[in-house]
Amino acid sequence: MRDRPPKVIVTKIGLDGHDRGSRVVAACLRDAGMEVVYTPPWQDLAAVVKLATEEDADVVGISSLATDHLLVPKLMAALREAGLADVQVIVGGIVPPKDEKILLEAGVARVFHPGAALDEIAVEVRALAAKAQTMKEGAMS
């Protein structure tokens, strides 16, 4: 499985329609050689889980500039219920420290705040995709 580039979904859940940052991150990851599926804003959790399944995603990136990141623990549960516990989830945007703790406890792999360096994001996403692919290979053995 590692002979393919990392596959990343970049999306926005809930009602937050501010997508400039997520578009920049999606372009950065694409430029770094990853396969990126970018969705328009306002996705519901079921649509994200379905897309992660259909695309065999390694990483799902959620962008939040409002409080929509508080939906992510429900997304984590939905991914596990769908048999996608290997999919690594990252969140980027405005996330207060108390909310970041909630996200990490729910299983989010990493939270990126405004101003995070794009090269740092790309390196971290590549590492998380490798982790996901290793988990998938272990499950298939």
A tleap script that builds the chain and sets N, CA, C and O, in Angstrom:
source leaprc.protein.ff14SB
mol = sequence {
  NMET ARG ASP ARG PRO PRO LYS VAL ILE VAL
  THR LYS ILE GLY LEU ASP GLY HIE ASP ARG
  GLY SER ARG VAL VAL ALA ALA CYS LEU ARG
  ASP ALA GLY MET GLU VAL VAL TYR THR PRO
  PRO TRP GLN ASP LEU ALA ALA VAL VAL LYS
  LEU ALA THR GLU GLU ASP ALA ASP VAL VAL
  GLY ILE SER SER LEU ALA THR ASP HIE LEU
  LEU VAL PRO LYS LEU MET ALA ALA LEU ARG
  GLU ALA GLY LEU ALA ASP VAL GLN VAL ILE
  VAL GLY GLY ILE VAL PRO PRO LYS ASP GLU
  LYS ILE LEU LEU GLU ALA GLY VAL ALA ARG
  VAL PHE HIE PRO GLY ALA ALA LEU ASP GLU
  ILE ALA VAL GLU VAL ARG ALA LEU ALA ALA
  LYS ALA GLN THR MET LYS GLU GLY ALA MET
  CSER
}
set mol.1.N position { 0.811 -1.185 0.000 }
set mol.1.CA position { 0.000 0.000 0.000 }
set mol.1.C position { 0.862 1.259 0.000 }
set mol.1.O position { 0.427 2.310 -0.470 }
set mol.2.N position { 2.063 1.158 0.517 }
set mol.2.CA position { 2.918 2.335 0.624 }
set mol.2.C position { 3.506 2.774 -0.706 }
set mol.2.O position { 4.213 3.780 -0.767 }
set mol.3.N position { 3.225 2.038 -1.766 }
set mol.3.CA position { 3.731 2.450 -3.067 }
set mol.3.C position { 2.842 3.522 -3.697 }
set mol.3.O position { 3.132 4.004 -4.792 }
set mol.4.N position { 1.791 3.887 -3.029 }
set mol.4.CA position { 0.925 4.953 -3.523 }
set mol.4.C position { 1.117 6.206 -2.663 }
set mol.4.O position { 1.513 6.122 -1.500 }
set mol.5.N position { 0.833 7.351 -3.248 }
set mol.5.CA position { 0.972 8.576 -2.454 }
set mol.5.C position { -0.084 8.628 -1.354 }
set mol.5.O position { -1.127 7.983 -1.461 }
set mol.6.N position { 0.181 9.386 -0.308 }
set mol.6.CA position { -0.823 9.544 0.738 }
set mol.6.C position { -2.110 10.112 0.154 }
set mol.6.O position { -2.079 10.975 -0.723 }
set mol.7.N position { -3.230 9.624 0.646 }
set mol.7.CA position { -4.527 10.121 0.197 }
set mol.7.C position { -5.176 10.884 1.356 }
set mol.7.O position { -5.384 10.349 2.445 }
set mol.8.N position { -5.484 12.146 1.080 }
set mol.8.CA position { -5.971 13.053 2.111 }
set mol.8.C position { -7.289 13.686 1.664 }
set mol.8.O position { -7.423 14.127 0.522 }
set mol.9.N position { -8.243 13.724 2.566 }
set mol.9.CA position { -9.476 14.465 2.350 }
set mol.9.C position { -9.371 15.752 3.150 }
set mol.9.O position { -9.067 15.718 4.342 }
set mol.10.N position { -9.615 16.870 2.514 }
set mol.10.CA position { -9.659 18.164 3.199 }
set mol.10.C position { -11.088 18.660 3.087 }
set mol.10.O position { -11.622 18.802 1.988 }
set mol.11.N position { -11.705 18.924 4.236 }
set mol.11.CA position { -13.121 19.254 4.238 }
set mol.11.C position { -13.486 20.189 5.377 }
set mol.11.O position { -12.681 20.461 6.269 }
set mol.12.N position { -14.699 20.667 5.325 }
set mol.12.CA position { -15.274 21.494 6.380 }
set mol.12.C position { -16.623 20.889 6.744 }
set mol.12.O position { -17.448 20.600 5.877 }
set mol.13.N position { -16.829 20.704 8.037 }
set mol.13.CA position { -18.098 20.153 8.505 }
set mol.13.C position { -18.888 21.258 9.192 }
set mol.13.O position { -18.337 22.295 9.562 }
set mol.14.N position { -20.160 21.028 9.354 }
set mol.14.CA position { -20.986 22.022 10.027 }
set mol.14.C position { -21.319 23.179 9.113 }
set mol.14.O position { -21.418 23.017 7.897 }
set mol.15.N position { -21.491 24.352 9.708 }
set mol.15.CA position { -21.980 25.506 8.960 }
set mol.15.C position { -20.902 26.520 8.613 }
set mol.15.O position { -21.207 27.544 8.001 }
set mol.16.N position { -19.663 26.272 8.979 }
set mol.16.CA position { -18.571 27.201 8.694 }
set mol.16.C position { -18.237 27.160 7.203 }
set mol.16.O position { -17.828 26.121 6.685 }
set mol.17.N position { -18.408 28.272 6.528 }
set mol.17.CA position { -18.149 28.322 5.087 }
set mol.17.C position { -16.843 28.998 4.714 }
set mol.17.O position { -16.552 29.151 3.527 }
set mol.18.N position { -16.049 29.407 5.691 }
set mol.18.CA position { -14.779 30.082 5.411 }
set mol.18.C position { -13.750 29.045 4.980 }
set mol.18.O position { -13.215 28.315 5.815 }
set mol.19.N position { -13.471 28.977 3.680 }
set mol.19.CA position { -12.637 27.881 3.190 }
set mol.19.C position { -11.300 28.315 2.588 }
set mol.19.O position { -10.621 27.496 1.969 }
set mol.20.N position { -10.911 29.558 2.749 }
set mol.20.CA position { -9.647 30.007 2.158 }
set mol.20.C position { -8.459 29.211 2.703 }
set mol.20.O position { -7.624 28.733 1.935 }
set mol.21.N position { -8.387 29.071 4.018 }
set mol.21.CA position { -7.273 28.337 4.623 }
set mol.21.C position { -7.237 26.887 4.198 }
set mol.21.O position { -6.165 26.348 3.924 }
set mol.22.N position { -8.396 26.242 4.137 }
set mol.22.CA position { -8.419 24.834 3.738 }
set mol.22.C position { -8.001 24.672 2.281 }
set mol.22.O position { -7.395 23.665 1.917 }
set mol.23.N position { -8.319 25.651 1.452 }
set mol.23.CA position { -7.874 25.589 0.052 }
set mol.23.C position { -6.363 25.725 -0.046 }
set mol.23.O position { -5.728 25.050 -0.857 }
set mol.24.N position { -5.785 26.595 0.776 }
set mol.24.CA position { -4.324 26.767 0.783 }
set mol.24.C position { -3.647 25.481 1.239 }
set mol.24.O position { -2.667 25.042 0.638 }
set mol.25.N position { -4.172 24.880 2.302 }
set mol.25.CA position { -3.587 23.633 2.802 }
set mol.25.C position { -3.739 22.518 1.770 }
set mol.25.O position { -2.800 21.753 1.549 }
set mol.26.N position { -4.896 22.417 1.141 }
set mol.26.CA position { -5.103 21.380 0.118 }
set mol.26.C position { -4.098 21.541 -1.017 }
set mol.26.O position { -3.532 20.553 -1.485 }
set mol.27.N position { -3.875 22.755 -1.460 }
set mol.27.CA position { -2.901 22.999 -2.533 }
set mol.27.C position { -1.496 22.642 -2.080 }
set mol.27.O position { -0.723 22.070 -2.848 }
set mol.28.N position { -1.162 22.972 -0.850 }
set mol.28.CA position { 0.162 22.640 -0.304 }
set mol.28.C position { 0.388 21.129 -0.302 }
set mol.28.O position { 1.444 20.650 -0.713 }
set mol.29.N position { -0.603 20.393 0.159 }
set mol.29.CA position { -0.466 18.934 0.220 }
set mol.29.C position { -0.377 18.336 -1.177 }
set mol.29.O position { 0.380 17.393 -1.409 }
set mol.30.N position { -1.149 18.883 -2.100 }
set mol.30.CA position { -1.090 18.423 -3.493 }
set mol.30.C position { 0.302 18.692 -4.072 }
set mol.30.O position { 0.880 17.839 -4.746 }
set mol.31.N position { 0.832 19.891 -3.799 }
set mol.31.CA position { 2.170 20.245 -4.280 }
set mol.31.C position { 3.249 19.366 -3.654 }
set mol.31.O position { 4.320 19.185 -4.234 }
set mol.32.N position { 2.967 18.821 -2.476 }
set mol.32.CA position { 3.910 17.940 -1.787 }
set mol.32.C position { 3.795 16.497 -2.274 }
set mol.32.O position { 4.446 15.605 -1.731 }
set mol.33.N position { 2.968 16.264 -3.299 }
set mol.33.CA position { 2.877 14.938 -3.907 }
set mol.33.C position { 1.788 14.042 -3.352 }
set mol.33.O position { 1.761 12.846 -3.640 }
set mol.34.N position { 0.895 14.603 -2.563 }
set mol.34.CA position { -0.190 13.802 -2.006 }
set mol.34.C position { -1.412 13.887 -2.906 }
set mol.34.O position { -1.605 14.864 -3.629 }
set mol.35.N position { -2.223 12.855 -2.848 }
set mol.35.CA position { -3.491 12.873 -3.560 }
set mol.35.C position { -4.514 13.501 -2.620 }
set mol.35.O position { -4.772 12.980 -1.534 }
set mol.36.N position { -5.088 14.608 -3.037 }
set mol.36.CA position { -5.991 15.364 -2.174 }
set mol.36.C position { -7.389 15.404 -2.775 }
set mol.36.O position { -7.573 15.732 -3.947 }
set mol.37.N position { -8.360 15.065 -1.950 }
set mol.37.CA position { -9.761 15.204 -2.314 }
set mol.37.C position { -10.275 16.376 -1.497 }
set mol.37.O position { -10.324 16.315 -0.268 }
set mol.38.N position { -10.656 17.440 -2.184 }
set mol.38.CA position { -11.145 18.638 -1.517 }
set mol.38.C position { -12.651 18.715 -1.692 }
set mol.38.O position { -13.162 18.581 -2.803 }
set mol.39.N position { -13.355 18.930 -0.600 }
set mol.39.CA position { -14.808 19.043 -0.695 }
set mol.39.C position { -15.220 20.493 -0.488 }
set mol.39.O position { -14.486 21.271 0.122 }
set mol.40.N position { -16.379 20.851 -0.987 }
set mol.40.CA position { -16.909 22.172 -0.650 }
set mol.40.C position { -17.291 22.197 0.832 }
set mol.40.O position { -17.375 21.148 1.470 }
set mol.41.N position { -17.520 23.388 1.375 }
set mol.41.CA position { -17.920 23.477 2.788 }
set mol.41.C position { -19.279 22.834 3.043 }
set mol.41.O position { -19.974 22.399 2.125 }
set mol.42.N position { -19.625 22.792 4.315 }
set mol.42.CA position { -20.934 22.363 4.815 }
set mol.42.C position { -21.186 20.861 4.653 }
set mol.42.O position { -22.310 20.449 4.366 }
set mol.43.N position { -20.160 20.056 4.832 }
set mol.43.CA position { -20.335 18.608 4.763 }
set mol.43.C position { -20.920 18.093 6.074 }
set mol.43.O position { -20.617 18.611 7.148 }
set mol.44.N position { -21.761 17.067 5.970 }
set mol.44.CA position { -22.216 16.439 7.210 }
set mol.44.C position { -21.326 15.241 7.499 }
set mol.44.O position { -20.588 14.778 6.630 }
set mol.45.N position { -21.402 14.750 8.714 }
set mol.45.CA position { -20.489 13.686 9.151 }
set mol.45.C position { -20.631 12.421 8.310 }
set mol.45.O position { -19.630 11.798 7.958 }
set mol.46.N position { -21.847 12.042 7.988 }
set mol.46.CA position { -22.060 10.826 7.187 }
set mol.46.C position { -21.402 10.946 5.821 }
set mol.46.O position { -20.858 9.967 5.308 }
set mol.47.N position { -21.443 12.126 5.229 }
set mol.47.CA position { -20.822 12.332 3.915 }
set mol.47.C position { -19.306 12.196 4.007 }
set mol.47.O position { -18.675 11.652 3.101 }
set mol.48.N position { -18.724 12.684 5.090 }
set mol.48.CA position { -17.268 12.578 5.263 }
set mol.48.C position { -16.863 11.121 5.456 }
set mol.48.O position { -15.877 10.669 4.874 }
set mol.49.N position { -17.610 10.393 6.259 }
set mol.49.CA position { -17.316 8.969 6.476 }
set mol.49.C position { -17.459 8.199 5.167 }
set mol.49.O position { -16.618 7.360 4.845 }
set mol.50.N position { -18.508 8.477 4.421 }
set mol.50.CA position { -18.713 7.803 3.130 }
set mol.50.C position { -17.560 8.096 2.181 }
set mol.50.O position { -17.046 7.187 1.530 }
set mol.51.N position { -17.156 9.346 2.100 }
set mol.51.CA position { -16.055 9.718 1.216 }
set mol.51.C position { -14.748 9.067 1.655 }
set mol.51.O position { -13.980 8.602 0.813 }
set mol.52.N position { -14.486 9.025 2.957 }
set mol.52.CA position { -13.268 8.383 3.463 }
set mol.52.C position { -13.238 6.904 3.093 }
set mol.52.O position { -12.181 6.352 2.787 }
set mol.53.N position { -14.407 6.271 3.125 }
set mol.53.CA position { -14.504 4.862 2.747 }
set mol.53.C position { -14.272 4.695 1.248 }
set mol.53.O position { -13.461 3.871 0.826 }
set mol.54.N position { -14.982 5.472 0.457 }
set mol.54.CA position { -14.892 5.351 -1.002 }
set mol.54.C position { -13.493 5.671 -1.522 }
set mol.54.O position { -13.016 5.036 -2.463 }
set mol.55.N position { -12.845 6.644 -0.915 }
set mol.55.CA position { -11.528 7.086 -1.390 }
set mol.55.C position { -10.375 6.341 -0.733 }
set mol.55.O position { -9.220 6.569 -1.092 }
set mol.56.N position { -10.658 5.454 0.220 }
set mol.56.CA position { -9.618 4.755 0.969 }
set mol.56.C position { -8.622 5.769 1.539 }
set mol.56.O position { -7.409 5.644 1.366 }
set mol.57.N position { -9.170 6.772 2.219 }
set mol.57.CA position { -8.358 7.870 2.740 }
set mol.57.C position { -7.433 7.413 3.857 }
set mol.57.O position { -7.760 6.528 4.648 }
set mol.58.N position { -6.276 8.042 3.893 }
set mol.58.CA position { -5.329 7.840 4.987 }
set mol.58.C position { -5.534 8.895 6.070 }
set mol.58.O position { -5.425 8.612 7.263 }
set mol.59.N position { -5.834 10.115 5.630 }
set mol.59.CA position { -5.962 11.248 6.541 }
set mol.59.C position { -7.199 12.054 6.145 }
set mol.59.O position { -7.478 12.251 4.962 }
set mol.60.N position { -7.929 12.513 7.157 }
set mol.60.CA position { -9.019 13.459 6.952 }
set mol.60.C position { -8.642 14.726 7.696 }
set mol.60.O position { -8.384 14.705 8.899 }
set mol.61.N position { -8.614 15.826 6.963 }
set mol.61.CA position { -8.321 17.119 7.559 }
set mol.61.C position { -9.587 17.943 7.646 }
set mol.61.O position { -10.276 18.153 6.648 }
set mol.62.N position { -9.885 18.407 8.842 }
set mol.62.CA position { -11.067 19.232 9.089 }
set mol.62.C position { -10.602 20.652 9.361 }
set mol.62.O position { -9.734 20.877 10.205 }
set mol.63.N position { -11.176 21.602 8.651 }
set mol.63.CA position { -10.871 23.011 8.857 }
set mol.63.C position { -12.007 23.648 9.637 }
set mol.63.O position { -13.179 23.440 9.323 }
set mol.64.N position { -11.656 24.430 10.662 }
set mol.64.CA position { -12.687 25.069 11.470 }
set mol.64.C position { -12.266 26.473 11.867 }
set mol.64.O position { -11.231 26.665 12.505 }
set mol.65.N position { -13.070 27.444 11.490 }
set mol.65.CA position { -12.848 28.809 11.940 }
set mol.65.C position { -13.983 29.267 12.843 }
set mol.65.O position { -13.993 30.411 13.300 }
set mol.66.N position { -14.920 28.398 13.098 }
set mol.66.CA position { -16.012 28.671 14.025 }
set mol.66.C position { -15.931 27.586 15.099 }
set mol.66.O position { -14.831 27.143 15.430 }
set mol.67.N position { -17.023 27.162 15.632 }
set mol.67.CA position { -16.976 26.105 16.651 }
set mol.67.C position { -17.315 24.735 16.071 }
set mol.67.O position { -17.629 23.803 16.811 }
set mol.68.N position { -17.252 24.615 14.750 }
set mol.68.CA position { -17.597 23.341 14.120 }
set mol.68.C position { -16.631 22.213 14.481 }
set mol.68.O position { -16.956 21.040 14.297 }
set mol.69.N position { -15.456 22.555 14.988 }
set mol.69.CA position { -14.525 21.509 15.416 }
set mol.69.C position { -15.116 20.683 16.565 }
set mol.69.O position { -14.652 19.574 16.832 }
set mol.70.N position { -16.128 21.212 17.237 }
set mol.70.CA position { -16.753 20.459 18.328 }
set mol.70.C position { -17.579 19.286 17.808 }
set mol.70.O position { -18.032 18.456 18.596 }
set mol.71.N position { -17.782 19.207 16.492 }
set mol.71.CA position { -18.437 18.051 15.874 }
set mol.71.C position { -17.459 16.898 15.647 }
set mol.71.O position { -17.879 15.767 15.401 }
set mol.72.N position { -16.176 17.178 15.729 }
set mol.72.CA position { -15.162 16.175 15.374 }
set mol.72.C position { -15.212 14.940 16.277 }
set mol.72.O position { -15.036 13.838 15.756 }
set mol.73.N position { -15.438 15.041 17.586 }
set mol.73.CA position { -15.548 13.792 18.358 }
set mol.73.C position { -16.635 12.856 17.812 }
set mol.73.O position { -16.463 11.637 17.834 }
set mol.74.N position { -17.748 13.412 17.323 }
set mol.74.CA position { -18.780 12.573 16.701 }
set mol.74.C position { -18.268 11.962 15.401 }
set mol.74.O position { -18.599 10.822 15.074 }
set mol.75.N position { -17.461 12.720 14.659 }
set mol.75.CA position { -16.862 12.175 13.437 }
set mol.75.C position { -15.924 11.021 13.779 }
set mol.75.O position { -15.915 10.000 13.092 }
set mol.76.N position { -15.139 11.182 14.835 }
set mol.76.CA position { -14.213 10.112 15.242 }
set mol.76.C position { -14.993 8.834 15.554 }
set mol.76.O position { -14.602 7.747 15.131 }
set mol.77.N position { -16.081 8.965 16.282 }
set mol.77.CA position { -16.914 7.805 16.612 }
set mol.77.C position { -17.511 7.184 15.349 }
set mol.77.O position { -17.557 5.961 15.215 }
set mol.78.N position { -17.965 8.027 14.430 }
set mol.78.CA position { -18.558 7.518 13.181 }
set mol.78.C position { -17.515 6.788 12.334 }
set mol.78.O position { -17.823 5.770 11.714 }
set mol.79.N position { -16.292 7.300 12.306 }
set mol.79.CA position { -15.228 6.613 11.564 }
set mol.79.C position { -14.937 5.247 12.186 }
set mol.79.O position { -14.790 4.258 11.469 }
set mol.80.N position { -14.854 5.190 13.501 }
set mol.80.CA position { -14.605 3.899 14.175 }
set mol.80.C position { -15.749 2.924 13.887 }
set mol.80.O position { -15.506 1.755 13.589 }
set mol.81.N position { -16.993 3.402 13.973 }
set mol.81.CA position { -18.152 2.542 13.712 }
set mol.81.C position { -18.145 2.003 12.280 }
set mol.81.O position { -18.652 0.912 12.022 }
set mol.82.N position { -17.572 2.768 11.358 }
set mol.82.CA position { -17.505 2.351 9.954 }
set mol.82.C position { -16.275 1.486 9.675 }
set mol.82.O position { -16.019 1.130 8.525 }
set mol.83.N position { -15.519 1.148 10.710 }
set mol.83.CA position { -14.324 0.330 10.521 }
set mol.83.C position { -13.137 1.115 10.003 }
set mol.83.O position { -12.229 0.544 9.399 }
set mol.84.N position { -13.135 2.411 10.230 }
set mol.84.CA position { -12.068 3.272 9.711 }
set mol.84.C position { -11.209 3.863 10.828 }
set mol.84.O position { -10.800 5.022 10.758 }
set mol.85.N position { -10.944 3.069 11.847 }
set mol.85.CA position { -10.135 3.550 12.965 }
set mol.85.C position { -8.708 3.881 12.541 }
set mol.85.O position { -8.011 4.618 13.240 }
set mol.86.N position { -8.266 3.346 11.408 }
set mol.86.CA position { -6.918 3.620 10.911 }
set mol.86.C position { -6.792 5.013 10.304 }
set mol.86.O position { -5.685 5.544 10.212 }
set mol.87.N position { -7.900 5.613 9.890 }
set mol.87.CA position { -7.855 6.930 9.269 }
set mol.87.C position { -7.447 7.953 10.321 }
set mol.87.O position { -8.062 8.053 11.382 }
set mol.88.N position { -6.410 8.702 10.011 }
set mol.88.CA position { -5.902 9.719 10.921 }
set mol.88.C position { -6.649 11.025 10.660 }
set mol.88.O position { -6.845 11.413 9.509 }
set mol.89.N position { -7.060 11.692 11.718 }
set mol.89.CA position { -7.819 12.930 11.594 }
set mol.89.C position { -7.003 14.079 12.163 }
set mol.89.O position { -6.456 13.997 13.263 }
set mol.90.N position { -6.935 15.153 11.384 }
set mol.90.CA position { -6.288 16.372 11.853 }
set mol.90.C position { -7.312 17.498 11.783 }
set mol.90.O position { -8.265 17.446 11.006 }
set mol.91.N position { -7.097 18.506 12.604 }
set mol.91.CA position { -7.972 19.672 12.615 }
set mol.91.C position { -7.092 20.900 12.496 }
set mol.91.O position { -6.050 21.004 13.143 }
set mol.92.N position { -7.528 21.826 11.660 }
set mol.92.CA position { -6.805 23.077 11.525 }
set mol.92.C position { -7.743 24.243 11.679 }
set mol.92.O position { -8.898 24.194 11.257 }
set mol.93.N position { -7.229 25.305 12.296 }
set mol.93.CA position { -8.033 26.505 12.428 }
set mol.93.C position { -8.018 27.053 13.833 }
set mol.93.O position { -7.068 26.852 14.589 }
set mol.94.N position { -9.072 27.739 14.165 }
set mol.94.CA position { -9.179 28.391 15.464 }
set mol.94.C position { -9.782 27.404 16.461 }
set mol.94.O position { -10.986 27.145 16.455 }
set mol.95.N position { -8.921 26.865 17.310 }
set mol.95.CA position { -9.338 25.877 18.299 }
set mol.95.C position { -8.782 26.315 19.659 }
set mol.95.O position { -7.570 26.283 19.870 }
set mol.96.N position { -9.651 26.717 20.568 }
set mol.96.CA position { -9.188 27.097 21.902 }
set mol.96.C position { -8.523 25.915 22.618 }
set mol.96.O position { -8.852 24.761 22.343 }
set mol.97.N position { -7.591 26.199 23.534 }
set mol.97.CA position { -6.878 25.120 24.238 }
set mol.97.C position { -7.798 24.086 24.892 }
set mol.97.O position { -7.514 22.890 24.828 }
set mol.98.N position { -8.890 24.521 25.517 }
set mol.98.CA position { -9.777 23.541 26.170 }
set mol.98.C position { -10.437 22.632 25.138 }
set mol.98.O position { -10.677 21.455 25.410 }
set mol.99.N position { -10.729 23.167 23.965 }
set mol.99.CA position { -11.322 22.352 22.903 }
set mol.99.C position { -10.276 21.432 22.271 }
set mol.99.O position { -10.590 20.307 21.881 }
set mol.100.N position { -9.032 21.910 22.171 }
set mol.100.CA position { -7.967 21.060 21.631 }
set mol.100.C position { -7.817 19.804 22.483 }
set mol.100.O position { -7.640 18.708 21.950 }
set mol.101.N position { -7.886 19.955 23.783 }
set mol.101.CA position { -7.785 18.800 24.689 }
set mol.101.C position { -8.910 17.803 24.398 }
set mol.101.O position { -8.678 16.595 24.358 }
set mol.102.N position { -10.119 18.310 24.198 }
set mol.102.CA position { -11.271 17.446 23.889 }
set mol.102.C position { -11.026 16.681 22.583 }
set mol.102.O position { -11.304 15.485 22.494 }
set mol.103.N position { -10.507 17.379 21.581 }
set mol.103.CA position { -10.257 16.745 20.285 }
set mol.103.C position { -9.198 15.657 20.393 }
set mol.103.O position { -9.369 14.562 19.855 }
set mol.104.N position { -8.110 15.955 21.083 }
set mol.104.CA position { -7.033 14.973 21.223 }
set mol.104.C position { -7.512 13.754 22.010 }
set mol.104.O position { -7.159 12.622 21.678 }
set mol.105.N position { -8.307 13.980 23.040 }
set mol.105.CA position { -8.855 12.858 23.814 }
set mol.105.C position { -9.806 12.009 22.975 }
set mol.105.O position { -9.955 10.813 23.227 }
set mol.106.N position { -10.445 12.617 21.983 }
set mol.106.CA position { -11.363 11.884 21.096 }
set mol.106.C position { -10.612 11.087 20.033 }
set mol.106.O position { -11.213 10.275 19.329 }
set mol.107.N position { -9.299 11.314 19.909 }
set mol.107.CA position { -8.511 10.554 18.949 }
set mol.107.C position { -7.955 11.353 17.796 }
set mol.107.O position { -7.322 10.778 16.911 }
set mol.108.N position { -8.166 12.665 17.769 }
set mol.108.CA position { -7.578 13.499 16.720 }
set mol.108.C position { -6.056 13.408 16.841 }
set mol.108.O position { -5.508 13.502 17.939 }
set mol.109.N position { -5.389 13.228 15.723 }
set mol.109.CA position { -3.936 13.031 15.726 }
set mol.109.C position { -3.168 14.326 15.954 }
set mol.109.O position { -2.108 14.326 16.580 }
set mol.110.N position { -3.708 15.430 15.443 }
set mol.110.CA position { -2.971 16.694 15.540 }
set mol.110.C position { -3.906 17.858 15.281 }
set mol.110.O position { -4.829 17.762 14.472 }
set mol.111.N position { -3.655 18.969 15.981 }
set mol.111.CA position { -4.379 20.211 15.765 }
set mol.111.C position { -3.372 21.258 15.315 }
set mol.111.O position { -2.356 21.483 15.972 }
set mol.112.N position { -3.666 21.896 14.186 }
set mol.112.CA position { -2.824 22.971 13.655 }
set mol.112.C position { -3.561 24.290 13.848 }
set mol.112.O position { -4.743 24.412 13.524 }
set mol.113.N position { -2.850 25.264 14.377 }
set mol.113.CA position { -3.445 26.568 14.643 }
set mol.113.C position { -3.092 27.545 13.519 }
set mol.113.O position { -2.174 27.287 12.742 }
set mol.114.N position { -3.818 28.668 13.429 }
set mol.114.CA position { -3.488 29.668 12.416 }
set mol.114.C position { -2.007 30.047 12.499 }
set mol.114.O position { -1.457 30.230 13.584 }
set mol.115.N position { -1.390 30.157 11.348 }
set mol.115.CA position { 0.024 30.495 11.290 }
set mol.115.C position { 0.945 29.286 11.249 }
set mol.115.O position { 2.160 29.446 11.126 }
set mol.116.N position { 0.390 28.069 11.350 }
set mol.116.CA position { 1.225 26.868 11.254 }
set mol.116.C position { 1.929 26.864 9.901 }
set mol.116.O position { 1.324 27.199 8.882 }
set mol.117.N position { 3.182 26.491 9.890 }
set mol.117.CA position { 3.965 26.468 8.657 }
set mol.117.C position { 3.457 25.362 7.731 }
set mol.117.O position { 3.248 24.226 8.157 }
set mol.118.N position { 3.265 25.712 6.469 }
set mol.118.CA position { 2.751 24.736 5.508 }
set mol.118.C position { 3.671 23.535 5.371 }
set mol.118.O position { 3.193 22.409 5.230 }
set mol.119.N position { 4.985 23.750 5.408 }
set mol.119.CA position { 5.897 22.609 5.289 }
set mol.119.C position { 5.771 21.686 6.500 }
set mol.119.O position { 5.897 20.469 6.366 }
set mol.120.N position { 5.525 22.251 7.674 }
set mol.120.CA position { 5.309 21.428 8.871 }
set mol.120.C position { 4.043 20.593 8.720 }
set mol.120.O position { 4.021 19.415 9.079 }
set mol.121.N position { 2.993 21.204 8.190 }
set mol.121.CA position { 1.745 20.476 7.978 }
set mol.121.C position { 1.973 19.326 7.006 }
set mol.121.O position { 1.521 18.208 7.252 }
set mol.122.N position { 2.666 19.587 5.910 }
set mol.122.CA position { 2.907 18.542 4.905 }
set mol.122.C position { 3.718 17.385 5.486 }
set mol.122.O position { 3.404 16.223 5.229 }
set mol.123.N position { 4.746 17.687 6.257 }
set mol.123.CA position { 5.576 16.638 6.867 }
set mol.123.C position { 4.738 15.792 7.824 }
set mol.123.O position { 4.811 14.563 7.810 }
set mol.124.N position { 3.951 16.459 8.646 }
set mol.124.CA position { 3.122 15.742 9.619 }
set mol.124.C position { 2.051 14.896 8.934 }
set mol.124.O position { 1.807 13.761 9.345 }
set mol.125.N position { 1.418 15.426 7.909 }
set mol.125.CA position { 0.384 14.665 7.201 }
set mol.125.C position { 0.999 13.445 6.520 }
set mol.125.O position { 0.404 12.367 6.527 }
set mol.126.N position { 2.171 13.604 5.938 }
set mol.126.CA position { 2.840 12.456 5.306 }
set mol.126.C position { 3.133 11.366 6.342 }
set mol.126.O position { 2.941 10.182 6.067 }
set mol.127.N position { 3.596 11.761 7.522 }
set mol.127.CA position { 3.887 10.789 8.587 }
set mol.127.C position { 2.601 10.109 9.069 }
set mol.127.O position { 2.586 8.900 9.301 }
set mol.128.N position { 1.543 10.871 9.214 }
set mol.128.CA position { 0.276 10.285 9.647 }
set mol.128.C position { -0.294 9.350 8.584 }
set mol.128.O position { -0.881 8.322 8.920 }
set mol.129.N position { -0.130 9.688 7.321 }
set mol.129.CA position { -0.589 8.810 6.243 }
set mol.129.C position { 0.183 7.489 6.266 }
set mol.129.O position { -0.395 6.423 6.052 }
set mol.130.N position { 1.479 7.565 6.525 }
set mol.130.CA position { 2.283 6.338 6.623 }
set mol.130.C position { 1.791 5.473 7.784 }
set mol.130.O position { 1.725 4.249 7.670 }
set mol.131.N position { 1.451 6.114 8.893 }
set mol.131.CA position { 0.916 5.388 10.043 }
set mol.131.C position { -0.389 4.701 9.665 }
set mol.131.O position { -0.595 3.533 9.995 }
set mol.132.N position { -1.269 5.418 8.976 }
set mol.132.CA position { -2.545 4.850 8.558 }
set mol.132.C position { -2.348 3.660 7.624 }
set mol.132.O position { -3.019 2.636 7.753 }
set mol.133.N position { -1.425 3.808 6.691 }
set mol.133.CA position { -1.171 2.730 5.733 }
set mol.133.C position { -0.607 1.507 6.449 }
set mol.133.O position { -0.957 0.378 6.107 }
set mol.134.N position { 0.257 1.714 7.433 }
set mol.134.CA position { 0.808 0.602 8.211 }
set mol.134.C position { -0.302 -0.110 8.975 }
set mol.134.O position { -0.334 -1.339 9.035 }
set mol.135.N position { -1.217 0.674 9.563 }
set mol.135.CA position { -2.350 0.078 10.289 }
set mol.135.C position { -3.227 -0.737 9.346 }
set mol.135.O position { -3.687 -1.820 9.707 }
set mol.136.N position { -3.464 -0.222 8.133 }
set mol.136.CA position { -4.275 -0.937 7.160 }
set mol.136.C position { -3.604 -2.244 6.746 }
set mol.136.O position { -4.260 -3.277 6.615 }
set mol.137.N position { -2.284 -2.184 6.541 }
set mol.137.CA position { -1.548 -3.399 6.160 }
set mol.137.C position { -1.626 -4.438 7.260 }
set mol.137.O position { -1.769 -5.629 6.985 }
set mol.138.N position { -1.531 -3.988 8.525 }
set mol.138.CA position { -1.633 -4.910 9.655 }
set mol.138.C position { -2.998 -5.541 9.754 }
set mol.138.O position { -3.118 -6.711 10.117 }
set mol.139.N position { -4.026 -4.784 9.439 }
set mol.139.CA position { -5.387 -5.311 9.495 }
set mol.139.C position { -5.650 -6.317 8.384 }
set mol.139.O position { -6.490 -7.206 8.523 }
set mol.140.N position { -4.914 -6.166 7.270 }
set mol.140.CA position { -5.122 -7.059 6.126 }
set mol.140.C position { -4.339 -8.359 6.273 }
set mol.140.O position { -4.600 -9.328 5.560 }
set mol.141.N position { -3.378 -8.383 7.196 }
set mol.141.CA position { -2.547 -9.592 7.381 }
set mol.141.C position { -3.261 -10.670 8.135 }
set mol.141.O position { -2.696 -11.739 8.367 }
savepdb mol mol.pdb
quit
